[in-house]
């Protein structure tokens, strides 16, 4: 495939920074947009860019700002497509700030779509979330399952984004891939996420807070596998509006995850049990048959291997 010019929003974040490296390593040109939202420390996001910042064109700005977007497309385009990660993430924080989540995640996406339409850019890969399935009891989750019962404002914002993109596909002929990520972890994972937090606490000999009795489960997916699925969707998803689950297809109970974290760190976890939190769902489990058929998606990283890689990275951070 010939080299492409790609706009990557939220480039300083966890997953997007890995996607940037993959694109650069294969010869693509990357223009990155990020506003360093204070959800977590700017220094962490700056460090995410360290390995490749001299190989990209970087613009500091907010995806909600129509003038900023117009300038990016005018001065740095034309683009072969956009990979959109810029968003506020996290189920529990969205309950505290529902208005901000809708503003960033929905209004920001709408402004991006308008800029793409204005500048004739039709290809978009959108970072959605498995949270759109709500507390679905039918597992594994399939893209055709019901998704109109979200359990948090974050989930609602991601489903709203998927629906908005269907409209732009129908009206303007955009080619869109909505990628429902399942509990991504690995080097550069956000500090408030469970695996990052658990590993730090176990390393420090401090207690882990376990919400519920440990029977909830998640389809933990290593970041390299998510990157492969994202890039494949951007490259070769069929035309129109497509939705793909990107997961590991191997759900792990919370109590088993904590045990695996202890083994990876080399210390016995100390567990403090608390009640389940609002917005949490009991299980996630991805059916990736569609992604396999359309994209050749095939996750390869086991939890043990992924945790080993994460812990090795964590020990290099100050």
N, C-alpha and C positions, 0 to 999 in steps of 0.2 A: 504494500500500500504506500502511495507517495506521502511525503511529509505534509502535515496539516498545520494550520494556525488555529489555536484553540484558546477561547476565553474560559478561564477556570475561576469561578467565584468562590470565596471562602478559602482561598489557597493556603492560608497560614494555619488552617485547622488540621486536626488529626488525620482524617482519611484523605482529604484533598491534597495535603502536602505529599502523601505517598503517590497519589495519582499523578501529580505534577512530575515527580521523579520518573515514573514509568513512561510518561509521554516524552519527556526530554531524552531519556536514554534510548528511545527508538528513533529520535531525530525530529520530533515535532517542535514547533515554535509555540511557546506558552506565554500568554498575557494573564497575569494574576491580579485579581481584585480582592481586597480585604479591608475591613474597617477596624480590625483589632477590638471587637466588642469586648467590654470588660467582664463578661461572664466568667472568664478566668484570666490569669495574668498575661499581660502583653509580652513579657519576657519569654514566656513559654512558646507563644506563637512565633515570635521573632526567631527563636532557636529552631523551630520547625523549618524555617526557610534557609537556615544557615548553609545547608549542603548544596543548594542550587540557586541561591538568589542571584548570583552573577550570570546565570544562564536564562533568566526570565526577564520580561518587562513587567514591572510591578507598579500597580496603581493603588494607593491608599484611598479608599472611598467606600461609601455606603450604597448597597444595592437598591435602597429605597430612593436614592437621589436621582431623579430623571436626568438632570443636567450632567451629572457625573457619568452616567451610563452612555448618554449621547456622545460625550467627549471620548470615552473609551472606544466606542464603535467608530467614531469619526477619525480619531488620531491613530488608533492601533489596529483597526480592521483593514480589509474585510476578514471575517473569521469563517472557517469551514464549519464551525459549530461551537456550542457552549456546553460546559459541564458545570452544573449549578449545585454548589454545596453551601453557599452563604445562607445561614439560618441560625436560629436559636434552637438548641437541642436540649433534651432532658424532660422526662415526664413530670417529676415532682416540682422542679422550678416553674414549670408552666402553670401549675395550679396557683402559685403565688402571683404570677404576672401574666394572666391570660391575654390582656390587651396588647402587651408588648410582643408576645409570641405571634399573635395574628398579624400585627403590623409588620414585623420583620419577615415572617415566613410566607404570608399571603400577599400583602401589599408589595413587598420586595420582589416576589416572583412576578406579580402583575407588571411592575415597572420594567423588569427585565424582558418580559415577553413583548411589551410595547416597543422597547428599544430594538429587539431582534426583528420585529415586524417592520419597523421603520427602515432598518438598514439591510433588509433582505436576507437575514440569517435564519435558516429553517431547521437546523439540527440541534437538538437539546437532549442531554442526559440529566435527569433530575434525581437528586438524592432524597428519596422518600424513606419510609420506615415501616418495619413490621408492626409498629404500634397501631397502625390503621386497622388491624384486625380486632382490636379491642380484646375482650375476654372471651374469644372464640373457643368453644369447647370441641369443635371438629378439627382434629389434627391428623396429619400435618396440614398447615395452612396452605391453601391453594389460591392463586390469583383470582379465581372465580368465586371465592367465598364472599359472604356478606361482609361489608365494611362500613355500615352506616350506624354503628354503635361504638364510637370511640370512647375510651375511658379517661382521656385527659385532653386539655386544650392543645398540647403538643400534637397528639394523634390527630385531633380535628384539623389542625393547621396543615398537616401533611396530606390528609385526605382532600382538603380543600384545594391544595396545590395540584394534586392529580386531576381533579375535576376541572380546574381552571385550564390546565394544559390540554385537556380533551377539547375544550372550547376553541383554543387557538389552533389546534390540529384541524378541527372541522371547518373553521372559518377561513384560516389563512394557509392551510396545507403544511403546517409544521410537522416534522417527524420527531416524535418524542418517545423517550424511554423513561418510565418511572421505575426506579430501582428501590425495592423494599428491603432495606438492610436489616439483618438479624444480629443484634448485640455484637457489634464489632469491637475487637480488642487487638492489642499489639503495641509495638513501640510508638510513642507519641500519643497514646490514648489520653483523653482528657482526664485531669487529676481527680475529678469527682466521681468518675465511673467506677463500678464495683471492683473489677479486677485490679485496676491501678490502686484504688484505695485499700483493698484487702492486702495486696502485696506490700505496700508501705507499712501498714499497721503490723502485719506479721513480722516483717523485718525489724521493726522497732520494739517488738514484744508487747504491743498494745492490743486491747480487745477489738474484735470485729463485731459490729452490730449486724445481727442476722434478723431480718424482718420476716416473721412467720416461723414455722417449724422446720424450715429448710427443704420442704417438699416442692416449692415452686421451681420451675425449670426454665432455662433459656437455651436457645440455639446459638451458642457462642461461636463466632466466626472470625478467623484470623484476618487481619487487614490485607495481607497479600492476596488472599482469595477474593476479597471484596474488590480490590483494585483490578484484578484480572476480569471480573465480571463487569465492572464499570466500563473499562476500556473496550471490552468486547461489545457491549451494548452500544457505545458511541460509534464504534466502527461498523457494525454489521447488523444491528437490529432492523427488522423489516420496516418499511415505510408506515406512517400513520402513528397512532397512539398505542404504545405497548407498555405492559406492566410485567415486571419480573421480580420474583423472590430471589434474593441473594443471601443464602445462609449456608450452614455447615451440614444440615440434615441430621444432626446428632444432639438432641437436647440433653442438657446436664442439670441435675438437681442442684439447688443452691448449696445444700450441705456437702455434696460431692465436690462442687467447685471449691469450697473452702478447704476441703481436704487436699485437693490437687494444688491449690495455692501454697499450702504449707509444705508440700513435698517439693515444689519448685523453688521455694525460698530456702528450704532446709530448716524450718522451725515449726513447732507445734502451734497451730492457731488457738487463740483464746476467744471464745464465742460468748457474746451477750445477746440473748434473744429478746426481741421486741415485737409488738403486733405488726401485721401487714400495714402498709401505708396506702393512703388514697391514691388512686390512679394506677397502682400496680396490677398486673394481670398474673394469672396463675402459671401459664405455660406459653412458650413460643416454640414453633417447630416448622421449618420451611420445607415445602415441597418445591424442589428446584427443577422439576421435569421440563417446564417451558424454557427456562434459561439454558438448560442442557441442550435442548433441541434447537433453539434459535441461535444460541451464542457459543455453544460448546463449553458452557460453564461446568466446572468440575472441581469443587473444593478439595484440597489435598492435605491441609494442615490439621493434625490432631490437636486436641486441647493440651496434651502433655508437651508437644513440640512448641506450640504457640506460647504457652506459659514460660517455657524455658527461654525462648527468645525475648519475651517481655521482661523477665527478671534480669537477664543479661543487659538489656538496654537500660532498665531502671537503675542499675548499679553504676552506670556511667554518668548519671544525672546528679547535679549538685543540689 
